[in-house]
Amino acid sequence: MIKRIEPGSRASRAVEYGGHFVTGGVVADDKSADIVGQTKQVLAVVDELLKDAGLTRNDLTRVQIWLSDIGHFDGMNRVYDKWVAGYEKPARATVESRLADPGYLIEVQAFAYRA
């Protein structure tokens, strides 16, 4: 069975199937925030989606991060490292990419597994 979380006209906020949980791309609501602020916003949304699915950061298997400028790497990592502290670490990839709106500095997609 496939469970679609917050389905919209174009995409679902997240999808769960066969024990797998995948978010769509998560971006900040406040595009005026710097990379630290946007990273905090995005990871808070990931936490909320995990919680609503009955999952935690320990269930994460992979985190994909897109940065609008690789120069934001250190600022993003300052927040990310605190976010994963005390949890099992997922696989992660971070790349630089132009995002859908120039105000977005970061986009995150998270993958988890329900054992």
C-alpha positions in Angstrom: 0.0 0.0 0.0 1.2 3.5 -0.8 0.3 6.2 1.7 0.5 9.8 0.4 1.0 12.5 3.0 -0.5 16.0 2.2 -1.1 15.2 -1.5 -1.4 18.3 -3.7 -2.2 18.9 -7.3 1.4 18.4 -8.3 3.1 16.3 -5.6 2.7 14.9 -2.1 4.6 16.3 0.8 5.8 12.8 1.6 5.1 9.2 0.6 5.3 6.0 2.6 5.4 2.5 1.0 6.6 -0.9 2.1 8.4 0.5 5.2 10.0 3.3 3.1 9.3 7.0 3.8 10.4 9.7 1.4 9.8 13.4 1.6 9.4 15.7 -1.3 11.9 18.6 -1.6 11.6 20.7 1.5 12.4 24.5 1.3 12.2 27.3 3.8 9.0 29.4 4.2 11.0 32.5 5.1 13.2 33.1 2.0 14.7 36.2 3.7 16.5 34.1 6.3 20.2 33.3 5.9 21.5 29.8 5.3 21.4 29.0 9.1 17.8 30.2 9.4 16.7 28.4 6.3 18.4 25.2 7.3 16.7 25.3 10.7 13.3 25.8 9.0 13.8 23.0 6.6 15.0 20.5 9.2 12.1 21.4 11.5 9.7 20.5 8.6 11.5 17.2 8.1 11.2 16.5 11.9 7.5 17.3 11.7 6.9 15.0 8.7 8.9 12.2 10.4 6.9 12.6 13.7 3.6 12.6 11.8 4.6 9.3 10.2 5.6 7.9 13.6 9.3 8.0 12.7 12.4 9.7 14.2 15.8 10.9 13.0 17.1 7.4 14.0 15.0 6.0 11.1 16.6 8.2 8.5 18.5 6.3 5.8 19.5 9.1 3.5 19.4 12.9 3.3 19.9 14.7 0.0 20.8 18.4 0.2 20.9 20.9 -2.6 22.5 24.3 -1.9 22.1 27.3 -4.2 25.7 28.2 -3.5 28.3 25.7 -2.2 29.6 28.6 -0.2 26.7 27.9 2.2 28.2 24.4 3.0 29.8 25.4 6.3 26.8 27.3 7.6 24.4 24.5 6.7 26.7 22.0 8.3 26.7 24.0 11.6 23.0 23.4 11.8 22.9 19.9 10.3 25.6 18.6 12.6 23.6 19.7 15.7 20.5 18.2 14.2 22.0 14.7 13.8 24.0 14.8 17.1 22.9 11.9 19.3 21.2 10.0 16.4 22.3 7.3 14.0 23.8 9.1 11.0 22.1 8.6 7.6 23.9 8.6 4.3 24.1 12.1 2.9 24.9 13.9 -0.4 25.2 17.6 -0.8 25.4 19.3 -4.2 25.3 22.9 -5.5 22.3 23.5 -7.8 20.1 26.4 -9.0 16.9 26.1 -7.0 13.3 26.8 -8.2 13.3 30.3 -6.6 16.4 32.5 -6.2 15.3 33.1 -2.5 15.8 29.5 -1.6 19.3 28.7 -0.3 18.7 25.1 0.6 16.4 22.2 -0.4 16.3 18.9 1.5 14.8 15.5 0.7 14.8 12.9 3.4 14.5 9.1 3.2 13.6 6.9 6.2 12.8 3.2 6.8 10.3 1.8 9.2 11.8 -1.5 10.5 
